[in-house]
Amino acid sequence: MMKKLLSACLLSSALLVGCGGENNEADVEGCEHLQEGPSAAVTASASATGTLPSVGNDHKRYDITLPAGSGGNVGSVSFAAAEATDYVFFLGSNVTLKVTNASGQTVSFEESATSSAQCTNIKGRYVAPLQVGTYTLTFGPTSESSVSLVIEETAHEHEH
């Protein structure tokens, strides 16, 4: 019995370590911050232009309040990408996300999903290749009044 249990544990550990590489690491960390924070409360702007509240990829969960709009709750925040790399946007609610650059052009996602095999708290997972610069993140329209957001770089080294 003990040998079977030990074998099962070793096999499951090997599968967790061997699957996904960098994406797996980003999902594990994104999940950790969605669940445990630390958190910062932000109220999104009803407009996607002008001065927007900012969020970062700084090991925080942003709990973003979405203003009511005519077609549902919609809000925008800004994100300054300090490096040209792929960023993963983890959402704690099933809310649509649109990323636009400073010129107003929509950034295409390399990947998008409404879940993660690593974590049931992840309800939205979007991977976007970003250049250095400031981007607008627009959430909604949705019936949700808020959304939790964690941003990670795909090749990110975690520092505790």
Backbone torsions as a table, in degrees:
resi	resn	phi	psi	omega
1	MET	NA	-47.3	-179.5
2	MET	-63.6	-37.4	179.9
3	LYS	-64.8	-41.2	178.8
4	LYS	-64.8	-42.0	178.8
5	LEU	-63.7	-45.6	178.8
6	LEU	-61.6	-43.9	178.5
7	SER	-61.2	-42.8	179.8
8	ALA	-63.7	-42.1	179.5
9	CYS	-64.6	-44.3	180.0
10	LEU	-64.4	-41.5	179.1
11	LEU	-64.1	-45.6	-179.7
12	SER	-65.6	-36.7	177.1
13	SER	-64.7	-42.5	179.4
14	ALA	-64.1	-39.2	179.5
15	LEU	-66.5	-42.1	179.8
16	LEU	-64.8	-41.3	-179.1
17	VAL	-72.8	-36.5	-173.4
18	GLY	-82.2	-13.3	-175.4
19	CYS	-95.6	128.9	164.7
20	GLY	90.1	-23.8	177.7
21	GLY	56.0	-125.6	-176.7
22	GLU	-61.8	-40.0	179.2
23	ASN	-62.3	-39.5	178.7
24	ASN	-61.3	-45.2	179.8
25	GLU	-62.3	-44.3	179.1
26	ALA	-62.2	-41.7	179.7
27	ASP	-64.8	-41.4	179.1
28	VAL	-62.6	-46.0	-179.9
29	GLU	-69.4	-41.2	177.1
30	GLY	-58.7	-41.9	178.9
31	CYS	-64.5	-43.8	-179.8
32	GLU	-57.9	-45.2	-178.8
33	HIS	-73.7	-32.5	174.7
34	LEU	-62.3	-40.4	-176.7
35	GLN	-79.6	-43.4	-167.7
36	GLU	-111.1	-10.3	-177.4
37	GLY	76.8	-152.6	4.2
38	PRO	-63.4	160.5	-175.4
39	SER	-120.4	157.7	175.0
40	ALA	-138.3	131.8	178.9
41	ALA	-86.2	134.1	179.3
42	VAL	-136.6	138.3	171.6
43	THR	-103.9	118.7	-178.5
44	ALA	-68.4	156.1	176.0
45	SER	-82.4	141.9	177.0
46	ALA	-70.0	-21.2	179.3
47	SER	-106.1	148.3	178.0
48	ALA	-90.3	6.0	-179.4
49	THR	-122.7	169.8	-180.0
50	GLY	84.6	-161.0	179.7
51	THR	-81.0	119.5	-177.0
52	LEU	-109.7	148.3	172.1
53	PRO	-63.0	147.1	-175.4
54	SER	-107.8	152.6	173.8
55	VAL	-127.8	165.3	-178.4
56	GLY	-143.7	175.2	174.6
57	ASN	-101.7	62.3	-169.9
58	ASP	-119.1	38.0	176.7
59	HIS	60.6	33.5	177.3
60	LYS	-122.8	154.9	167.9
61	ARG	-99.7	125.0	176.2
62	TYR	-97.9	119.1	176.3
63	ASP	-94.7	102.4	-170.1
64	ILE	-100.8	120.7	175.0
65	THR	-82.8	131.4	-178.4
66	LEU	-103.4	124.1	177.6
67	PRO	-66.3	151.0	177.1
68	ALA	-71.0	135.7	177.1
69	GLY	-125.1	176.1	-177.2
70	SER	-66.1	-32.9	-179.6
71	GLY	-105.4	12.4	-176.6
72	GLY	133.7	-176.8	-179.8
73	ASN	-79.3	130.1	-177.5
74	VAL	-140.6	139.7	176.7
75	GLY	-156.3	155.8	-179.0
76	SER	-129.1	146.2	174.2
77	VAL	-135.4	166.4	177.4
78	SER	-108.2	152.7	177.6
79	PHE	-137.3	123.6	178.3
80	ALA	-97.9	113.0	177.6
81	ALA	-83.9	117.2	-178.1
82	ALA	-85.1	-18.6	179.8
83	GLU	-129.7	150.9	172.5
84	ALA	-85.2	102.6	-178.4
85	THR	-161.9	179.0	174.6
86	ASP	-84.3	133.7	177.0
87	TYR	-114.5	141.6	176.7
88	VAL	-108.6	125.7	178.5
89	PHE	-104.7	112.6	179.5
90	PHE	-100.4	129.4	179.3
91	LEU	-115.5	140.5	179.2
92	GLY	-89.7	1.1	176.9
93	SER	-136.4	155.1	178.2
94	ASN	-79.7	80.1	-177.5
95	VAL	-123.4	140.1	178.4
96	THR	-71.6	150.1	179.3
97	LEU	-129.5	135.1	173.5
98	LYS	-126.8	132.1	177.9
99	VAL	-113.5	127.9	177.2
100	THR	-125.0	148.5	178.8
101	ASN	-86.8	-178.2	-176.1
102	ALA	-62.3	-22.8	177.7
103	SER	-86.8	-1.1	179.8
104	GLY	86.8	5.9	179.6
105	GLN	-83.4	137.7	178.8
106	THR	-73.1	133.1	176.3
107	VAL	-86.2	131.0	178.0
108	SER	-81.1	138.3	177.4
109	PHE	-82.0	139.2	173.2
110	GLU	-75.2	-33.5	178.7
111	GLU	-145.9	150.5	169.9
112	SER	-151.2	142.8	-179.3
113	ALA	-152.5	159.0	178.8
114	THR	-104.1	14.7	178.0
115	SER	-163.5	174.9	175.0
116	SER	-142.3	138.7	176.9
117	ALA	-65.1	-20.8	-177.6
118	GLN	-81.7	-22.1	-168.4
119	CYS	-162.3	127.8	178.9
120	THR	-76.6	-15.0	177.7
121	ASN	-71.8	-20.7	-179.7
122	ILE	-80.7	113.0	-179.8
123	LYS	-105.8	-11.8	176.1
124	GLY	-149.9	135.7	-179.1
125	ARG	-141.0	112.0	-176.5
126	TYR	-123.2	130.4	177.7
127	VAL	-111.8	124.3	-178.6
128	ALA	-129.7	132.4	174.1
129	PRO	-81.7	115.6	-177.1
130	LEU	-117.5	145.5	171.5
131	GLN	-90.4	170.4	175.4
132	VAL	-63.1	130.6	-179.9
133	GLY	154.1	-178.8	-178.7
134	THR	-104.6	135.6	-176.9
135	TYR	-123.9	154.0	174.4
136	THR	-104.0	127.4	175.9
137	LEU	-105.7	120.1	-179.4
138	THR	-115.0	127.4	-179.1
139	PHE	-108.1	135.9	175.0
140	GLY	98.2	-175.1	10.1
141	PRO	-71.9	146.6	-176.9
142	THR	-153.0	162.0	173.3
143	SER	-83.3	-13.8	178.3
144	GLU	-68.5	141.9	178.8
145	SER	-92.6	-10.2	177.9
146	SER	-155.5	165.6	177.0
147	VAL	-145.8	140.8	173.9
148	SER	-94.3	138.1	-176.1
149	LEU	-131.4	134.2	169.6
150	VAL	-129.5	134.4	179.1
151	ILE	-116.3	129.6	177.6
152	GLU	-130.6	149.4	169.3
153	GLU	-83.1	145.3	-177.8
154	THR	-68.3	-33.3	-179.0
155	ALA	-100.9	35.2	-171.9
156	HIS	-81.1	135.6	171.9
157	GLU	-96.3	126.6	-177.8
158	HIS	-83.2	133.9	175.6
159	GLU	-116.1	122.9	177.6
160	HIS	-87.9	NA	NA
